[in-house]
Each structure stands twice: as C-alpha cells, then as structure tokens.
Amino acid sequence: MFGAPQLARWSTRPFHDMTRYPTDREDSYELDATTEPPGPPVPLGPFRRVAEAIMRYEIFPPAVVLPVVARTPVARGDTIGIHFVRFRPLRLFFAARVIDTFDGGDGRWWHAGFTYRTLVGHPELGEETFAVEKELATGRVRVALRSWSRPGTTLARLGNGLARRVQVDASNRACAH
C-alpha cells in the first residue's frame, strides 16, 4: 500500500466482499461541463475528449492521483492503480479492477466511461463509476462520479473521519479536473 506503484502485485488480488449494508455510503457528484449541439456526441467534440480522458484514467488532478494503467483505453478486467500523492511525501498505492465499460445512449442521455470495484488491500471497499454524459435533447454535457463504499481496511475504519474527508475531496477535485 505504501510506496512506489507496483501494479503487478495487485493484478491477482480478489475483490473485497461486495455485500451491501444500509450503512454504506452512496455518493453522486455531477458537474455541468459544457454544451454541444443536441443529438449524439460530436466527433472530436468536448464529450468525446472527456470520454477519452476518462478511458485513459486521467480523472484526478495529477497533484492528487497519478494513474497507473497497463493499457489505454482501459477495458473490462483491467487492474488499474491509484497512486495517491496528495499528501507528499506520503505516497499511497492501491488498485481496483474495471468491471464495466460503456459508450452509448438510452434515448435521453449518452453515457461513456467505466466502473471499477476495489480489491482486497484498498482502503475503501466498494465500486465507483466515472462517466461523461450528454443530454441528447439539449446538448448539455456533464461529468459524473457515482459510488458506494465503506472502509475496507482496519486503518481506514480507525481513521474513518479523515479517510472520508480525503475521499470526498478527491471526488470533488476529479469532477473539477
């Protein structure tokens, strides 16, 4: 967990137990980013540029998290690393596995992005979805981060208040980035 990123060590780790409890945290962060003409995403337009950044896991500002990926775009089954550098010189490294990718419309919105699930050893237990969404009727483009989680390690449980503040701060910074 501490130190330099070593994605290979995480690639065979199992998922956390994904039993859901009423006390789990559910978060939804959405930020209107821009607009495009109504209809499907514009090739090379803002929606597509954000979608490509998400699929490269360039979600967080580099001062908070440095992404560690084996390939881009990320794909279902990929283990991706979170090199948390927000509190230098303390550096933390943990990982999650992509369980879904998506890029398509539902008649009202067009969604592109991915969902990952944390692995044993990650301080948080849960899933997180990173997406860009376009309202087809208006052209409104927003970024969205949706998750459910709870502390996944003893250290995270003991420092739950601090861990939660760090988690919320990172999510807000990701949307703004």
C-alpha positions as CSV (number, residue, x, y, z in Angstrom):
1,M,0.0,0.0,0.0
2,F,2.9,2.4,0.8
3,G,5.5,3.5,-1.7
4,A,6.1,3.1,-5.4
5,P,3.4,1.8,-7.7
6,Q,3.6,-1.9,-8.5
7,L,0.5,-2.8,-10.4
8,A,1.6,-6.4,-10.9
9,R,1.3,-7.1,-7.2
10,W,-2.4,-6.2,-7.4
11,S,-3.4,-8.0,-10.6
12,T,-4.2,-11.3,-8.9
13,R,-5.9,-9.9,-5.8
14,P,-9.5,-10.7,-5.3
15,F,-12.3,-8.2,-4.9
16,H,-13.4,-7.2,-1.5
17,D,-16.6,-8.9,-0.2
18,M,-19.3,-6.9,-2.0
19,T,-22.1,-7.5,0.5
20,R,-24.1,-4.2,0.7
21,Y,-25.2,-2.8,4.1
22,P,-27.6,0.0,4.9
23,T,-24.7,2.0,6.4
24,D,-22.7,2.0,3.2
25,R,-22.0,5.5,1.7
26,E,-23.6,6.3,-1.6
27,D,-22.2,9.3,-3.4
28,S,-23.1,11.1,-6.6
29,Y,-21.1,14.0,-7.9
30,E,-22.2,15.7,-11.1
31,L,-20.8,18.9,-12.7
32,D,-22.2,20.5,-15.9
33,A,-19.1,20.9,-18.1
34,T,-20.2,22.4,-21.4
35,T,-22.8,22.0,-24.2
36,E,-22.7,20.5,-27.7
37,P,-25.4,20.6,-30.4
38,P,-28.4,18.3,-29.5
39,G,-28.1,14.7,-30.6
40,P,-25.3,12.1,-30.3
41,P,-21.8,13.2,-29.3
42,V,-19.9,15.3,-31.8
43,P,-16.8,13.6,-33.2
44,L,-13.8,15.3,-31.6
45,G,-16.1,17.5,-29.5
46,P,-15.9,18.1,-25.8
47,F,-17.9,15.0,-24.9
48,R,-15.5,12.7,-26.9
49,R,-12.4,14.5,-25.5
50,V,-13.6,13.9,-21.9
51,A,-14.7,10.3,-22.6
52,E,-11.2,9.6,-24.0
53,A,-9.5,11.1,-20.9
54,I,-11.8,9.0,-18.6
55,M,-10.8,5.9,-20.6
56,R,-7.1,6.7,-20.1
57,Y,-8.0,7.1,-16.3
58,E,-6.9,10.7,-16.4
59,I,-9.6,11.6,-13.9
60,F,-8.0,13.1,-10.9
61,P,-5.6,16.1,-11.0
62,P,-2.0,14.9,-11.1
63,A,-1.4,16.7,-7.7
64,V,-3.9,14.2,-6.1
65,V,-3.7,10.9,-8.0
66,L,-1.3,9.6,-10.7
67,P,-3.0,6.9,-12.7
68,V,-1.2,3.6,-13.2
69,V,-2.6,1.5,-16.1
70,A,-1.3,-1.3,-18.2
71,R,-3.1,-0.1,-21.3
72,T,-5.4,2.6,-22.7
73,P,-8.2,2.7,-23.1
74,V,-9.0,0.7,-20.0
75,A,-11.1,-2.3,-20.6
76,R,-13.2,-4.7,-18.6
77,G,-10.9,-6.9,-16.4
78,D,-8.1,-4.4,-16.3
79,T,-6.5,-3.7,-12.9
80,I,-5.8,0.0,-12.6
81,G,-3.7,1.7,-10.0
82,I,-4.4,4.7,-7.8
83,H,-1.1,6.3,-6.9
84,F,-2.3,8.8,-4.2
85,V,0.2,11.6,-3.9
86,R,-2.0,14.3,-2.4
87,F,0.0,14.4,0.9
88,R,3.6,14.3,-0.3
89,P,6.0,12.9,0.9
90,L,3.5,10.3,2.0
91,R,2.5,8.2,-1.1
92,L,-0.1,5.5,-1.1
93,F,-0.7,3.0,-3.8
94,F,-3.7,0.7,-4.2
95,A,-5.8,-0.7,-7.0
96,A,-9.2,-1.6,-8.4
97,R,-10.4,-3.7,-11.3
98,V,-12.6,-2.5,-14.2
99,I,-15.9,-4.4,-14.1
100,D,-17.7,-2.5,-16.9
101,T,-17.1,0.0,-19.7
102,F,-19.9,1.7,-21.6
103,D,-20.4,4.2,-24.5
104,G,-24.0,4.5,-25.8
105,G,-27.3,6.1,-25.5
106,D,-30.5,5.3,-23.7
107,G,-32.8,7.6,-25.6
108,R,-32.4,10.5,-23.3
109,W,-28.7,10.5,-22.4
110,W,-25.5,9.3,-24.0
111,H,-23.1,7.8,-21.4
112,A,-19.4,6.9,-21.7
113,G,-17.0,5.7,-19.0
114,F,-16.3,2.8,-16.8
115,T,-16.9,1.3,-13.4
116,Y,-14.3,-0.3,-11.1
117,R,-14.5,-2.4,-8.0
118,T,-11.9,-2.2,-5.2
119,L,-9.5,-5.1,-4.5
120,V,-8.5,-6.5,-1.1
121,G,-6.0,-4.1,0.4
122,H,-7.6,-0.9,-1.0
123,P,-8.5,1.3,1.9
124,E,-12.1,1.6,0.7
125,L,-14.4,-1.2,-0.2
126,G,-16.9,-0.5,-3.0
127,E,-17.5,0.5,-6.6
128,E,-17.1,3.7,-8.5
129,T,-18.3,4.8,-11.9
130,F,-16.6,7.6,-13.8
131,A,-18.7,9.0,-16.7
132,V,-19.3,11.8,-19.1
133,E,-23.0,12.2,-20.0
134,K,-24.7,14.1,-22.7
135,E,-28.4,15.0,-22.6
136,L,-29.4,14.3,-26.2
137,A,-32.3,16.8,-26.4
138,T,-30.4,19.8,-25.1
139,G,-26.7,19.0,-25.7
140,R,-25.8,19.6,-22.1
141,V,-22.6,17.7,-21.2
142,R,-21.8,16.8,-17.6
143,V,-19.2,14.7,-15.8
144,A,-20.4,12.3,-13.1
145,L,-18.8,10.2,-10.4
146,R,-21.1,7.8,-8.6
147,S,-20.0,5.3,-5.9
148,W,-20.9,3.3,-2.9
149,S,-18.3,2.5,-0.3
150,R,-17.3,1.8,3.2
151,P,-13.9,1.5,4.9
152,G,-12.1,-1.6,3.6
153,T,-9.1,-1.9,5.9
154,T,-8.6,-1.6,9.7
155,L,-6.6,1.6,9.2
156,A,-9.4,3.1,7.2
157,R,-12.0,2.1,9.8
158,L,-9.9,3.6,12.6
159,G,-9.4,6.8,10.7
160,N,-12.8,6.9,9.1
161,G,-13.4,10.6,9.6
162,L,-10.2,11.6,7.9
163,A,-10.5,8.9,5.2
164,R,-14.0,10.2,4.4
165,R,-12.8,13.8,4.1
166,V,-10.0,12.7,1.8
167,Q,-12.4,10.6,-0.3
168,V,-14.9,13.5,-0.8
169,D,-12.1,16.0,-1.5
170,A,-10.6,13.6,-4.2
171,S,-14.1,13.2,-5.8
172,N,-14.7,16.9,-5.9
173,R,-11.3,17.5,-7.4
174,A,-11.9,14.8,-10.0
175,C,-15.1,16.4,-11.2
176,A,-13.5,19.8,-11.4
177,H,-10.5,18.4,-13.3
